[in-house]
Amino acid sequence: MATFSYKARDAQGGLAQGVLDGADKTAVADVLISRGLIPIDIAPEKARVRLIPLLSEHSKKNKITVEEVMFFSRQMYTLLKAGVPVLQALAGLRDSATTPAFAEVLGKLRDSLDSGRELSIAMKDAGGFDTFYISMVRVGEQTGGLDQIFLRLFDHLNFEKEMRGKIKAALRYPSFVVIAMAAALVVINMMVIPAFSKVFNSFGGELPLMTRVLIGVSQFSVHYWYVVLGVAVLTAFGVYSWINTPNGRYQWDHLKLRLPIVGSTINKAMLARLTGSFALAFRSGLPVLPAFTLVAQVIDNAYIAAKIEQMKSGIERGESILRTAATARIFTPVVLQMIAVGEESGDLDGLLQEVADMYDREVEYEIDNLSARIEPILITCLGAMVLVLALGIFMPIWNLSSAMMGKH
């Protein structure tokens, strides 16, 4: 089967062009006529025949990024709003894709649409799109507002991208300090303290307790470093394995919300994403129960997802959203008040979006000041490290100097 590029006219005389796979030109013409298009020109596309194996060869090397999906959403919104058919829009975006992997995904989407599948089903088969994205596209297909869905998905992905960037920027300096402190401890423990230990042994007499502890830890690290490394690796592997179990993931996600300093920020970020996802689902016309199922699948927190499922069960029993939200104990009084007003006024999606915007602003502010909140802890740890080293290393030297001065 070969690939052909075509130009055709629709019933209104508009020009349509793209590519189709077929046994020959006649087969492609038959497909176009069945779609209500009048073929003008059909020509073999040899370059594309050579391109497909190339895409398959490199697709495993290039992962689809959030930025690609985000800009794809924006471009689809623009093209659909301008009246460009979905199939033609995908063909154009595939030709202009910046990476082979995403170009292959778009090619799969176009081929699936050629075979009569819906866009949401084609996205699920092609890969590269998460459950929330596919479900929102399905809602857009059902409600006839696919262009607006792509715009909202773009805004959703853009905000999450900005938050991730700010978190990385805020943690860059503290991470550098922690790495530098760890490296300094390794050097001091493996090289500096052993050198001082030889000097202390020449003093004679009993060394201070802190000095003996430092020397003991240093000697153990020098002679049994593989034990220390093995324990560290096994501990990290054990924690990682525990977190990947259902119960471990649930406990860890619950613990993250109560961590000092960052716990409140994580909690507010979760509430922002939760209320924003609900607002997007309700605004798009999704019924209440499917909306709860969808949001529970896309929330990256097992503890919160379990609470959402608990709320869904309450709604299935006939309880109101407000009552189930209060029972779940994951929402603040402000959110509960907004839910109550939204249920009474019928503008639940609008009020939830206001809550999401409010928490988005708070999260943004807290992330901007995250470094300032972490700095006192780093300074305290650094001061404690210097104090221990000073007491352990310099106290014997000070005692020896004092003894020598007393003799004179």
DRENMAR-163676 format. One record per residue (C-alpha): residue number from 0; residue in one letter; x, y negated, z negated. Coordinates in nm, 3 decimals. Layout:
# residues N
   resi   resn         X         Y         Z
    NUM      a         X         Y         Z
...
This chain:
# residues 408
   resi   resn         X         Y         Z
      0      m     0.000     0.000     0.000
      1      a     0.139    -0.340     0.103
      2      t     0.081    -0.692    -0.026
      3      f    -0.076    -0.955     0.201
      4      s    -0.115    -1.329     0.158
      5      y    -0.442    -1.468     0.286
      6      k    -0.630    -1.789     0.359
      7      a    -1.009    -1.786     0.371
      8      r    -1.315    -2.011     0.354
      9      d    -1.599    -1.971     0.106
     10      a    -1.971    -2.033     0.175
     11      q    -1.929    -2.406     0.108
     12      g    -1.630    -2.432     0.342
     13      g    -1.372    -2.460     0.064
     14      l    -1.025    -2.318     0.120
     15      a    -0.924    -2.013    -0.087
     16      q    -0.582    -1.855    -0.072
     17      g    -0.389    -1.592    -0.262
     18      v    -0.253    -1.242    -0.233
     19      l    -0.418    -0.898    -0.211
     20      d    -0.291    -0.542    -0.199
     21      g    -0.425    -0.324     0.081
     22      a    -0.345    -0.049     0.327
     23      d    -0.354    -0.294     0.620
     24      k    -0.497    -0.630     0.729
     25      t    -0.836    -0.478     0.803
     26      a    -0.869    -0.345     0.447
     27      v    -0.779    -0.685     0.305
     28      a    -1.031    -0.853     0.536
     29      d    -1.302    -0.613     0.418
     30      v    -1.229    -0.703     0.055
     31      l    -1.247    -1.074     0.133
     32      i    -1.575    -1.039     0.322
     33      s    -1.723    -0.839     0.030
     34      r    -1.641    -1.136    -0.191
     35      g    -1.824    -1.377     0.037
     36      l    -1.507    -1.520     0.194
     37      i    -1.436    -1.563     0.565
     38      p    -1.073    -1.468     0.645
     39      i    -0.869    -1.727     0.835
     40      d    -0.518    -1.586     0.815
     41      i    -0.380    -1.261     0.669
     42      a    -0.006    -1.195     0.678
     43      p     0.227    -0.941     0.514
     44      e     0.417    -1.078     0.218
     45      k     0.751    -0.895     0.235
     46      a     0.922    -1.105    -0.025
     47      r     0.665    -1.010    -0.283
     48      v     0.706    -0.640    -0.206
     49      r     1.073    -0.673    -0.306
     50      l     0.985    -0.882    -0.608
     51      i     0.760    -0.633    -0.785
     52      p     1.034    -0.375    -0.863
     53      l     1.253    -0.661    -0.976
     54      l     0.987    -0.774    -1.220
     55      s     0.941    -0.423    -1.357
     56      e     1.315    -0.384    -1.398
     57      h     1.356    -0.698    -1.606
     58      s     1.026    -0.705    -1.794
     59      k     1.168    -0.502    -2.081
     60      k     1.454    -0.746    -2.121
     61      n     1.236    -1.057    -2.143
     62      k     0.972    -1.085    -2.413
     63      i     0.669    -1.305    -2.368
     64      t     0.699    -1.605    -2.598
     65      v     0.432    -1.805    -2.775
     66      e     0.530    -2.107    -2.567
     67      e     0.450    -1.920    -2.245
     68      v     0.106    -1.819    -2.369
     69      m     0.047    -2.171    -2.499
     70      f     0.128    -2.345    -2.172
     71      f    -0.059    -2.075    -1.980
     72      s    -0.367    -2.172    -2.183
     73      r    -0.324    -2.538    -2.100
     74      q    -0.271    -2.469    -1.729
     75      m    -0.574    -2.239    -1.714
     76      y    -0.787    -2.510    -1.877
     77      t    -0.673    -2.766    -1.620
     78      l    -0.726    -2.535    -1.323
     79      l    -1.066    -2.405    -1.435
     80      k    -1.186    -2.755    -1.517
     81      a    -1.085    -2.860    -1.164
     82      g    -1.301    -2.581    -1.022
     83      v    -1.021    -2.346    -0.914
     84      p    -1.135    -1.979    -0.921
     85      v    -0.974    -1.761    -1.189
     86      l    -0.815    -1.526    -0.936
     87      q    -0.659    -1.809    -0.741
     88      a    -0.542    -1.979    -1.062
     89      l    -0.365    -1.661    -1.177
     90      a    -0.199    -1.618    -0.839
     91      g    -0.061    -1.971    -0.851
     92      l     0.056    -1.939    -1.212
     93      r     0.229    -1.610    -1.134
     94      d     0.427    -1.770    -0.856
     95      s     0.537    -2.052    -1.088
     96      a     0.609    -1.837    -1.397
     97      t     0.946    -1.911    -1.554
     98      t     1.023    -1.554    -1.668
     99      p     0.984    -1.221    -1.485
    100      a     0.805    -1.064    -1.783
    101      f     0.525    -1.320    -1.787
    102      a     0.504    -1.316    -1.408
    103      e     0.447    -0.941    -1.426
    104      v     0.174    -0.985    -1.687
    105      l    -0.002    -1.240    -1.467
    106      g     0.034    -1.004    -1.173
    107      k    -0.135    -0.729    -1.375
    108      l    -0.415    -0.969    -1.465
    109      r    -0.471    -1.057    -1.100
    110      d    -0.469    -0.692    -0.994
    111      s    -0.720    -0.602    -1.267
    112      l    -0.950    -0.884    -1.160
    113      d    -0.916    -0.760    -0.801
    114      s    -1.054    -0.425    -0.916
    115      g    -1.358    -0.591    -1.073
    116      r    -1.258    -0.608    -1.440
    117      e    -1.335    -0.899    -1.668
    118      l    -1.051    -1.130    -1.767
    119      s    -1.062    -1.035    -2.137
    120      i    -1.038    -0.663    -2.055
    121      a    -0.758    -0.731    -1.810
    122      m    -0.568    -0.924    -2.081
    123      k    -0.599    -0.633    -2.320
    124      d    -0.457    -0.391    -2.062
    125      a    -0.180    -0.627    -1.944
    126      g    -0.038    -0.694    -2.291
    127      g     0.117    -1.017    -2.416
    128      f    -0.203    -1.151    -2.575
    129      d    -0.313    -1.090    -2.935
    130      t    -0.657    -0.978    -3.052
    131      f    -0.773    -1.327    -3.146
    132      y    -0.676    -1.468    -2.806
    133      i    -0.852    -1.189    -2.615
    134      s    -1.165    -1.215    -2.830
    135      m    -1.186    -1.590    -2.775
    136      v    -1.154    -1.540    -2.399
    137      r    -1.434    -1.282    -2.418
    138      v    -1.652    -1.538    -2.601
    139      g    -1.573    -1.793    -2.329
    140      e    -1.680    -1.546    -2.061
    141      q    -2.006    -1.477    -2.241
    142      t    -2.091    -1.842    -2.308
    143      g    -1.969    -1.984    -1.976
    144      g    -1.721    -2.217    -2.146
    145      l    -1.398    -2.043    -2.056
    146      d    -1.217    -2.369    -1.977
    147      q    -1.293    -2.514    -2.322
    148      i    -1.184    -2.190    -2.487
    149      f    -0.844    -2.215    -2.319
    150      l    -0.811    -2.576    -2.439
    151      r    -0.892    -2.478    -2.798
    152      l    -0.650    -2.187    -2.782
    153      f    -0.380    -2.425    -2.660
    154      d    -0.442    -2.659    -2.956
    155      h    -0.443    -2.362    -3.194
    156      l    -0.113    -2.221    -3.065
    157      n     0.048    -2.564    -3.044
    158      f    -0.024    -2.639    -3.410
    159      e     0.114    -2.304    -3.524
    160      k     0.426    -2.360    -3.314
    161      e     0.481    -2.702    -3.472
    162      m     0.438    -2.559    -3.823
    163      r     0.689    -2.281    -3.756
    164      g     0.937    -2.535    -3.625
    165      k     0.897    -2.755    -3.933
    166      i     0.937    -2.460    -4.167
    167      k     1.260    -2.358    -3.993
    168      a     1.389    -2.716    -4.010
    169      a     1.298    -2.744    -4.378
    170      l     1.471    -2.416    -4.467
    171      r     1.782    -2.475    -4.257
    172      y     1.972    -2.677    -4.521
    173      p     1.875    -2.458    -4.822
    174      s     1.963    -2.146    -4.624
    175      f     2.305    -2.288    -4.540
    176      v     2.368    -2.369    -4.908
    177      v     2.261    -2.021    -5.022
    178      i     2.484    -1.854    -4.762
    179      a     2.777    -2.074    -4.863
    180      m     2.722    -1.992    -5.232
    181      a     2.706    -1.619    -5.157
    182      a     3.025    -1.636    -4.952
    183      a     3.198    -1.831    -5.231
    184      l     3.093    -1.571    -5.488
    185      v     3.231    -1.289    -5.272
    186      v     3.565    -1.466    -5.225
    187      i     3.594    -1.555    -5.594
    188      n     3.495    -1.206    -5.705
    189      m     3.719    -1.018    -5.462
    190      m     4.025    -1.246    -5.444
    191      v     4.039    -1.527    -5.702
    192      i     3.946    -1.342    -6.022
    193      p     4.186    -1.048    -5.954
    194      a     4.471    -1.299    -5.917
    195      f     4.380    -1.469    -6.246
    196      s     4.340    -1.128    -6.410
    197      k     4.710    -1.056    -6.365
    198      v     4.795    -1.388    -6.529
    199      f     4.557    -1.323    -6.820
    200      n     4.706    -0.979    -6.882
    201      s     5.048    -1.139    -6.928
    202      f     4.911    -1.361    -7.205
    203      g     4.850    -1.079    -7.446
    204      g     4.584    -1.097    -7.711
    205      e     4.206    -1.068    -7.674
    206      l     4.037    -1.258    -7.392
    207      p     3.703    -1.439    -7.436
    208      l     3.386    -1.237    -7.372
    209      m     3.294    -1.429    -7.056
    210      t     3.640    -1.368    -6.911
    211      r     3.620    -0.995    -6.985
    212      v     3.279    -0.976    -6.818
    213      l     3.403    -1.156    -6.505
    214      i     3.713    -0.936    -6.483
    215      g     3.505    -0.621    -6.530
    216      v     3.258    -0.719    -6.259
    217      s     3.545    -0.815    -6.027
    218      q     3.732    -0.488    -6.080
    219      f     3.418    -0.285    -6.020
    220      s     3.346    -0.481    -5.700
    221      v     3.704    -0.437    -5.574
    222      h     3.727    -0.064    -5.645
    223      y     3.366     0.034    -5.579
    224      w     3.256    -0.218    -5.317
    225      y     3.098     0.061    -5.111
    226      v     2.871     0.143    -5.407
    227      v     2.762    -0.220    -5.432
    228      l     2.703    -0.236    -5.058
    229      g     2.516     0.096    -5.060
    230      v     2.289    -0.013    -5.347
    231      a     2.216    -0.341    -5.169
    232      v     2.131    -0.163    -4.842
    233      l     1.917     0.101    -5.015
    234      t     1.734    -0.167    -5.213
    235      a     1.664    -0.371    -4.900
    236      f     1.549    -0.059    -4.714
    237      g     1.329     0.046    -5.006
    238      v     1.162    -0.294    -5.031
    239      y     1.114    -0.304    -4.653
    240      s     0.960     0.045    -4.652
    241      w     0.733    -0.043    -4.944
    242      i     0.611    -0.361    -4.775
    243      n     0.525    -0.160    -4.462
    244      t     0.291     0.069    -4.659
    245      p    -0.076    -0.042    -4.683
    246      n    -0.064    -0.085    -5.060
    247      g     0.279    -0.247    -5.053
    248      r     0.174    -0.493    -4.783
    249      y    -0.140    -0.578    -4.982
    250      q     0.057    -0.638    -5.305
    251      w     0.332    -0.837    -5.129
    252      d     0.084    -1.060    -4.945
    253      h    -0.096    -1.125    -5.273
    254      l     0.236    -1.202    -5.447
    255      k     0.337    -1.450    -5.175
    256      l     0.039    -1.669    -5.261
    257      r     0.162    -1.700    -5.622
    258      l     0.533    -1.760    -5.562
    259      p     0.678    -2.068    -5.732
    260      i     0.733    -2.376    -5.514
    261      v     0.626    -2.216    -5.183
    262      g     0.321    -2.021    -5.303
    263      s     0.083    -2.318    -5.294
    264      t     0.205    -2.413    -4.947
    265      i     0.154    -2.058    -4.817
    266      n    -0.193    -2.051    -4.972
    267      k    -0.292    -2.380    -4.811
    268      a    -0.152    -2.268    -4.476
    269      m    -0.360    -1.950    -4.499
    270      l    -0.672    -2.152    -4.585
    271      a    -0.603    -2.386    -4.293
    272      r    -0.569    -2.098    -4.049
    273      l    -0.868    -1.917    -4.200
    274      t    -1.109    -2.211    -4.185
    275      g    -0.974    -2.319    -3.846
    276      s    -1.026    -1.970    -3.703
    277      f    -1.380    -1.956    -3.840
    278      a    -1.455    -2.301    -3.698
    279      l    -1.322    -2.201    -3.355
    280      a    -1.521    -1.876    -3.358
    281      f    -1.847    -2.039    -3.469
    282      r    -1.805    -2.334    -3.230
    283      s    -1.752    -2.093    -2.943
    284      g    -2.089    -1.926    -3.008
    285      l    -1.964    -1.607    -3.174
    286      p    -2.219    -1.450    -3.415
    287      v    -2.135    -1.446    -3.786
    288      l    -2.049    -1.077    -3.832
    289      p    -1.826    -1.047    -3.521
    290      a    -1.659    -1.372    -3.628
    291      f    -1.569    -1.222    -3.967
    292      t    -1.434    -0.908    -3.799
    293      l    -1.227    -1.115    -3.559
    294      v    -1.081    -1.347    -3.824
    295      a    -0.992    -1.052    -4.050
    296      q    -0.791    -0.902    -3.763
    297      v    -0.589    -1.214    -3.687
    298      i    -0.509    -1.334    -4.041
    299      d    -0.149    -1.235    -4.110
    300      n    -0.214    -1.149    -4.474
    301      a    -0.351    -0.811    -4.587
    302      y    -0.486    -0.954    -4.914
    303      i    -0.683    -1.231    -4.740
    304      a    -0.799    -0.990    -4.467
    305      a    -0.938    -0.753    -4.735
    306      k    -1.126    -1.044    -4.891
    307      i    -1.272    -1.135    -4.551
    308      e    -1.391    -0.778    -4.505
    309      q    -1.544    -0.799    -4.853
    310      m    -1.730    -1.115    -4.748
    311      k    -1.850    -0.943    -4.432
    312      s    -1.994    -0.657    -4.637
    313      g    -2.181    -0.908    -4.854
    314      i    -2.327    -1.080    -4.548
    315      e    -2.438    -0.743    -4.411
    316      r    -2.630    -0.695    -4.738
    317      g    -2.811    -1.023    -4.677
    318      e    -2.607    -1.257    -4.895
    319      s    -2.524    -1.611    -4.785
    320      i    -2.179    -1.715    -4.666
    321      l    -2.146    -1.944    -4.970
    322      r    -2.218    -1.665    -5.216
    323      t    -1.977    -1.420    -5.053
    324      a    -1.709    -1.692    -5.033
    325      a    -1.747    -1.769    -5.403
    326      t    -1.726    -1.398    -5.491
    327      a    -1.410    -1.351    -5.283
    328      r    -1.221    -1.606    -5.500
    329      i    -0.986    -1.716    -5.222
    330      f    -1.141    -2.056    -5.148
    331      t    -1.095    -2.377    -5.342
    332      p    -1.397    -2.571    -5.474
    333      v    -1.357    -2.817    -5.186
    334      v    -1.398    -2.539    -4.929
    335      l    -1.697    -2.393    -5.113
    336      q    -1.863    -2.733    -5.122
    337      m    -1.806    -2.778    -4.748
    338      i    -1.951    -2.432    -4.680
    339      a    -2.259    -2.517    -4.887
    340      v    -2.317    -2.844    -4.699
    341      g    -2.246    -2.676    -4.366
    342      e    -2.502    -2.401    -4.425
    343      e    -2.766    -2.656    -4.523
    344      s    -2.698    -2.894    -4.234
    345      g    -2.629    -2.631    -3.965
    346      d    -2.287    -2.787    -3.894
    347      l    -2.073    -2.518    -4.056
    348      d    -1.816    -2.514    -3.774
    349      g    -1.766    -2.891    -3.789
    350      l    -1.718    -2.899    -4.166
    351      l    -1.485    -2.600    -4.160
    352      q    -1.277    -2.776    -3.896
    353      e    -1.255    -3.081    -4.125
    354      v    -1.132    -2.855    -4.406
    355      a    -0.876    -2.699    -4.170
    356      d    -0.754    -3.045    -4.065
    357      m    -0.727    -3.152    -4.430
    358      y    -0.518    -2.851    -4.524
    359      d    -0.313    -2.888    -4.208
    360      r    -0.215    -3.238    -4.319
    361      e    -0.134    -3.116    -4.671
    362      v     0.076    -2.828    -4.539
    363      e     0.259    -3.062    -4.304
    364      y     0.337    -3.299    -4.592
    365      e     0.454    -3.020    -4.821
    366      i     0.672    -2.866    -4.552
    367      d     0.831    -3.206    -4.483
    368      n     0.920    -3.225    -4.854
    369      l     1.013    -2.858    -4.895
    370      s     1.386    -2.925    -4.893
    371      a     1.346    -3.187    -5.165
    372      r     1.161    -2.936    -5.384
    373      i     1.419    -2.660    -5.330
    374      e     1.724    -2.881    -5.389
    375      p     1.690    -2.898    -5.772
    376      i     1.687    -2.518    -5.790
    377      l     1.995    -2.493    -5.569
    378      i     2.176    -2.756    -5.777
    379      t     2.085    -2.570    -6.097
    380      c     2.213    -2.239    -5.957
    381      l     2.532    -2.403    -5.833
    382      g     2.585    -2.567    -6.172
    383      a     2.530    -2.235    -6.352
    384      m     2.782    -2.065    -6.123
    385      v     3.043    -2.336    -6.186
    386      l     2.979    -2.320    -6.561
    387      v     3.026    -1.942    -6.576
    388      l     3.346    -1.962    -6.371
    389      a     3.477    -2.248    -6.583
    390      l     3.408    -2.064    -6.909
    391      g     3.547    -1.737    -6.780
    392      i     3.859    -1.858    -6.599
    393      f     3.964    -2.184    -6.755
    394      m     3.886    -2.109    -7.121
    395      p     4.178    -1.862    -7.159
    396      i     4.410    -2.114    -6.992
    397      w     4.278    -2.384    -7.225
    398      n     4.329    -2.160    -7.530
    399      l     4.683    -2.077    -7.418
    400      s     4.764    -2.445    -7.364
    401      s     4.623    -2.531    -7.708
    402      a     4.828    -2.254    -7.871
    403      m     5.148    -2.373    -7.700
    404      m     5.079    -2.732    -7.803
    405      g     5.025    -2.617    -8.163
    406      k     5.364    -2.443    -8.168
    407      h     5.533    -2.763    -8.058
